Amino acid sequence: MPPRALSFMKRGSYYDMSRSPRYSVVFALPLLLAYEALAAALSGPRASSQVRNGADVLLKEAFIAVAGRNGPAGGPAAGPVAGMGWSTRLMLSLGAGLYEELLFRVLLVSALAAGARAVFGWSMKGAGVFATLVGALIFSAFHYIGPFGDPFRLTSFTFRALSGVAFSALYLLRGFGITAWTHSLYDAFLLLG
């Protein structure tokens, strides 16, 4: 983009500060606290199983692999939501925004872009486009794997891939916190509506 097109994102501006890691973490902290509080409340002694967001489980299992079993305990990924109560659907919506954005945008898209630059010598823009498109396809495919995955349909795969592109663009322009909230609120609108 030409420098004039990004003039609204000058250093020290609201847009620049809101996408900084510090503000992204502060902005996403309520999502983390609400998700974990709901997950803890819903997995009490009467719960037959603990329902968690799939990206949450993957990230926590990776942490356990590195840090050992003293790390956080993971549970099964989210199952069909039709028979779940509103509090479980809310918890899953918050977890999708938080953990899926952390996994797919912060970790995956950033790693793909860095890899494309290192391996292929691509520019930041070329590597960003590559990472966004490949990350969106992986993000979409993630929703169909495992015992609780959705049945594959080309229409839903395409929609999720386009959503992955949109979330990646939002992440690159506005940062993690705003993208996590946007994803969470979108999922809550769908699952609670």
C-alpha positions in Angstrom: 0.0 0.0 0.0 1.2 3.5 -0.7 2.4 5.4 2.4 -0.5 7.9 2.1 -3.0 5.0 2.4 -1.6 4.0 5.7 -1.3 7.6 7.1 -4.1 6.8 9.6 -1.8 4.2 11.1 1.0 6.5 12.1 3.2 5.5 15.0 1.5 6.4 18.3 -1.9 6.5 16.8 -4.9 4.6 18.1 -4.5 2.1 15.2 -0.8 1.5 15.9 -1.3 1.1 19.6 -4.3 -1.1 19.4 -2.4 -3.7 17.3 0.7 -3.7 19.5 1.3 -7.0 21.4 0.8 -5.3 24.8 -2.7 -3.9 24.0 -3.6 -7.1 22.1 -2.9 -9.2 25.2 -4.8 -6.7 27.5 -7.7 -6.6 25.1 -7.9 -10.4 24.9 -7.5 -11.1 28.6 -11.2 -10.8 29.4 -11.8 -13.5 26.7 -9.3 -15.8 28.3 -10.7 -15.3 31.8 -14.4 -15.7 30.7 -13.6 -18.8 28.6 -11.6 -20.5 31.4 -14.2 -19.5 34.0 -17.0 -21.0 32.0 -14.9 -24.1 31.1 -14.2 -24.6 34.8 -17.8 -24.0 35.8 -19.1 -26.4 33.2 -16.7 -29.2 34.0 -17.7 -29.5 37.6 -18.2 -32.8 39.4 -21.5 -33.5 37.7 -20.2 -33.0 34.1 -20.0 -36.2 32.1 -17.2 -34.8 29.9 -15.2 -31.6 29.5 -16.0 -29.8 26.3 -13.2 -27.5 25.0 -12.4 -25.7 21.8 -10.2 -27.8 19.5 -7.5 -25.2 19.1 -7.3 -24.8 22.9 -6.7 -28.6 23.2 -4.0 -28.5 20.5 -2.2 -25.6 22.1 -2.4 -27.1 25.6 -1.3 -30.5 24.4 1.7 -28.9 22.8 2.5 -27.1 26.0 2.2 -30.4 28.0 4.6 -32.1 25.5 7.1 -29.4 26.2 6.4 -28.7 29.9 5.3 -32.1 31.0 2.2 -33.2 32.7 2.4 -30.5 35.3 1.0 -28.2 32.6 -2.7 -27.6 32.1 -5.0 -30.5 31.5 -6.7 -30.7 28.1 -10.0 -32.2 27.3 -11.8 -33.4 24.2 -12.6 -31.0 21.4 -16.0 -29.4 20.9 -18.7 -31.7 19.7 -22.0 -31.0 17.9 -23.4 -27.9 19.5 -27.1 -28.4 18.9 -27.8 -30.2 22.1 -25.5 -28.0 24.3 -26.7 -25.4 26.7 -26.2 -21.7 26.1 -23.4 -21.4 28.6 -21.4 -24.2 26.8 -22.1 -22.5 23.4 -20.9 -19.2 24.8 -17.8 -20.8 26.2 -17.0 -22.4 22.9 -17.5 -19.1 21.1 -15.1 -17.3 23.4 -12.6 -20.2 23.0 -12.8 -20.1 19.2 -12.0 -16.4 19.1 -9.2 -16.7 21.6 -7.5 -20.0 20.8 -8.2 -20.3 17.1 -6.8 -16.8 16.5 -3.8 -17.5 18.6 -3.1 -20.8 16.8 -4.1 -19.9 13.2 -3.2 -16.2 13.0 -0.5 -15.5 15.6 1.4 -18.8 15.3 0.6 -20.4 11.9 0.3 -17.3 9.7 3.3 -15.7 11.3 5.3 -19.0 10.9 4.2 -19.5 7.3 5.2 -15.9 6.4 8.6 -16.2 8.1 9.2 -19.6 6.4 8.3 -18.2 3.0 10.7 -15.3 3.5 13.5 -17.6 4.7 13.0 -20.5 2.2 11.9 -18.7 -0.9 13.3 -15.2 -0.3 9.9 -13.6 -0.9 9.1 -10.1 0.1 7.0 -9.4 3.2 4.0 -8.7 1.0 4.4 -12.0 -1.1 5.1 -14.0 2.1 2.0 -12.4 3.8 -0.3 -13.3 0.9 1.1 -16.9 0.8 0.7 -17.3 4.6 -2.8 -15.8 4.6 -4.0 -18.1 1.8 -2.4 -21.3 3.1 -3.3 -20.5 6.7 -7.0 -19.9 5.6 -7.1 -23.3 4.0 -5.6 -25.0 7.1 -8.0 -23.1 9.3 -11.0 -24.3 7.2 -9.8 -27.9 7.1 -9.3 -27.9 10.9 -13.1 -27.8 11.4 -13.5 -31.2 9.7 -10.9 -33.3 11.5 -11.3 -35.5 14.5 -14.3 -37.3 16.0 -16.2 -34.0 16.6 -15.4 -32.5 13.2 -18.2 -31.3 11.0 -19.1 -33.3 7.9 -17.2 -32.0 4.9 -19.2 -29.7 2.6 -17.5 -27.6 -0.1 -19.8 -24.7 0.7 -18.9 -24.6 4.4 -15.2 -25.2 3.6 -15.1 -22.3 1.2 -17.0 -20.0 3.6 -14.5 -20.9 6.4 -11.5 -20.4 4.1 -12.8 -16.9 3.1 -13.4 -16.3 6.8 -9.8 -17.3 7.5 -8.6 -14.8 4.9 -10.8 -12.0 6.5 -9.5 -12.9 10.0 -5.9 -12.8 8.7 -6.4 -9.4 7.1 -8.0 -8.1 10.3 -5.1 -9.6 12.3 -2.5 -7.9 10.1 -4.3 -4.6 10.2 -5.6 -4.5 13.8 -3.7 -7.1 15.8 -4.6 -10.1 17.8 -7.0 -8.7 20.4 -9.4 -7.1 18.1 -9.4 -10.2 15.8 -10.0 -12.5 18.8 -13.0 -10.4 19.9 -14.4 -10.2 16.4 -14.2 -14.0 15.9 -15.7 -14.6 19.4 -18.6 -12.3 18.9 -19.3 -13.7 15.4 -19.3 -17.3 16.8 -21.5 -16.2 19.7 -23.9 -14.5 17.3 -24.2 -17.8 15.4 -24.2 -20.2 18.3 -26.5 -18.3 20.6 -28.8 -16.8 18.0 
